[in-house]
Amino acid sequence: MSFPDLPPDRVRQVLAAAYTFQNDPAIWADELHAALGPSLDLGQGTLVGLVGFPDQGIRLEHLSARAGATRVHQAVVRLSMLLSPSTLREAFFSGRVLGSSSGRYSQSDFARLEQRARSTRSRDAAGFCVNDSVDQGVMVISPSRDRLTLPAEPSALVRGLGEHIGTGLRLQRIIHAATLEEPAIEAIFDPDGRTQRATGMARMQNALDRLREFVRARARSSSDPIQESGAWDAVIAGRWSLVDRFDTDGRRFVVAYRNPPGVLDPRRLTPREETVTTLAAVGRSNKEIGLDLGIAEASAGSLLTTALAKLGLASRTLLPIFWRDLHGRAWAVSDSEAALVALVRQSDPEGLAPLTSAERAVANGLLAGLSERDIARARNSSTRAVAKLSATLFHKLGVHSRAELASKCSLLPACKTE
């Protein structure tokens, strides 16, 4: 069994509901339900629930039904919360988004649910379960008269909708709970884009300029139905979300909310832009990026130019620092490639006067455990050039191996890597 594809108009309705602020999270859930439910209905109506995840448990905060789902259906959902909290938590955090009761619960637990739902003539249920990457979740449940067999992996459309709904839920919670002093709010603007406060990465001039630009663009309105709904926007590769806030006397502010570490707003760079930008951040040339991705060198350059403009960065040389500050590691690359980002963080020359900047960069790479080939790729140079720099810096420092280099640098704080 698979749910039918959502037509474009329905997708827009779901996205608009996900990103529309409501005074009550339960109202937000019901509006989302009204938009998404008809596409998930298997003939017995649908239910929507808001849940919290205290400690290792699960707490049902809101539950409502539409289009024929009954109070008995609601009772079965409440029972499921008691049977196996760990199983339900896994349903929200597994990344599958879509699953069935028969595929989630043990045979004994599922038999109890099936017995409880007998009067509804339901034998199974599909669950669309999304988490906000913090401690809340939303689910849309569709009872079924038949046993269900769902695909092991959700479609790209279902997975994408799940990301947007999770982001909408997180921002819905934040706008209710956070004060303007919340550390995650890194910038505050008036509706015309004048800065009231900026902290953290938002103080970087390029970032602040781009944030102001987005705030002013919001003020000029847009043909985008998501923006027209008075919602929020993702900016700078999903690092921040712009959220409308009101103080006690009704004045409106626009705040730049920093998304949780490792969690990016899905309204960011396109997947291809992400890949190209990340490869550039670890030192790939446009030609190498084109070869890696099977596209023309000119296409790689065009994608990178577009991404840099979205990020508000003047040059690709700023990318490694940007990604490192943003994520602590390069985005969407292997661990070994992520370590290459360290090469752009030059050591303090104090105590290392004999080394040139190029030699210090190679030394940092060697200390990070990288091969000469990896260092060469990061520096966009040849392995032979890196080998020559290695030999030179070894001679200058009076060492003969990486171990001796590490030992010597442990006495020189300026040479330590992060």
TADA-V869992 format. One record per helix or strand. SS is the DSSP state (A for helix, B for strand). FROM is the first residue (numbers start at 1). LEN is the number of residues. If there is no record, write none. Layout:
SS | FROM | LEN
SS | FROM | LEN
//
This chain:
A | 8 | 11
A | 25 | 16
B | 46 | 7
B | 59 | 8
A | 71 | 13
A | 85 | 9
B | 98 | 3
A | 101 | 4
A | 107 | 10
A | 118 | 3
B | 124 | 8
B | 136 | 9
A | 156 | 22
B | 185 | 6
B | 195 | 4
A | 200 | 4
A | 205 | 15
A | 225 | 4
B | 233 | 3
B | 240 | 7
B | 252 | 7
A | 271 | 11
A | 286 | 8
A | 297 | 15
A | 316 | 12
A | 335 | 10
A | 357 | 11
A | 372 | 8
A | 383 | 15
A | 402 | 8
A | 413 | 3
//
